[in-house]
Amino acid sequence: MEHGKFSLKELRARKNETQEQVAKNIGISPQTYNAWEKDISNVAVSKVQALAKYFGVSLEDIFFTY
């Protein structure tokens, strides 16, 4: 997903983690996270804050372009 300042893939790479690790830590399946990262499906509203907190960025950094 590349809508904001950082893509999910870039943020994950900065933490040096696999998709499976991120998915487990935010409580979703690896398949769901993969779909988000590839922009195949939208991030669930219930997980938006969890992603931002996990990656240590603002919501705007992930979801809004400047």
Legacy VTK file of the C-alpha trace (Angstrom):
# vtk DataFile Version 3.0
C-alpha trace
ASCII
DATASET POLYDATA
POINTS 66 float
0.000 0.000 0.000
1.504 3.285 -1.066
-0.937 6.066 -0.245
0.979 7.979 2.402
4.481 9.119 3.130
5.536 5.499 3.737
4.309 2.234 2.257
3.508 -0.680 4.540
6.297 -2.634 2.864
8.797 0.129 3.611
7.692 0.373 7.239
7.930 -3.402 7.639
11.409 -3.417 6.099
12.540 -0.735 8.556
11.613 -3.102 11.403
13.321 -5.969 9.569
10.277 -8.182 10.010
8.348 -10.602 7.858
4.733 -10.142 6.865
3.911 -13.013 9.181
5.522 -11.269 12.169
3.652 -8.019 11.558
0.367 -9.864 11.063
0.773 -11.791 14.310
1.640 -8.645 16.258
-1.442 -6.732 15.108
-3.788 -9.716 15.275
-4.556 -10.536 11.648
-3.744 -13.351 9.262
-0.609 -13.185 7.117
-2.841 -13.387 4.036
-4.737 -10.279 5.113
-1.546 -8.329 5.739
-0.162 -9.440 2.384
-3.301 -8.157 0.647
-2.956 -4.799 2.401
0.696 -4.480 1.512
-0.009 -5.305 -2.137
-3.008 -2.931 -2.159
-5.346 -5.777 -3.071
-7.722 -4.916 -0.222
-8.223 -1.977 2.099
-6.948 -1.901 5.646
-9.725 -2.643 8.110
-10.748 0.459 10.017
-10.376 -1.473 13.260
-6.661 -2.052 12.507
-5.609 1.386 11.264
-4.535 2.632 14.696
-2.795 -0.670 15.471
-0.666 -0.348 12.325
0.356 3.223 13.094
1.211 2.356 16.687
3.109 -0.786 15.722
5.232 1.054 13.166
5.640 4.150 15.357
4.223 6.569 12.808
1.154 8.756 12.513
-1.950 7.726 10.616
-1.148 10.437 8.106
2.269 8.920 7.430
0.606 5.708 6.268
-2.671 6.772 4.709
-2.483 10.334 3.417
-0.251 11.918 0.841
1.175 15.344 1.484
LINES 1 67
66 0 1 2 3 4 5 6 7 8 9 10 11 12 13 14 15 16 17 18 19 20 21 22 23 24 25 26 27 28 29 30 31 32 33 34 35 36 37 38 39 40 41 42 43 44 45 46 47 48 49 50 51 52 53 54 55 56 57 58 59 60 61 62 63 64 65
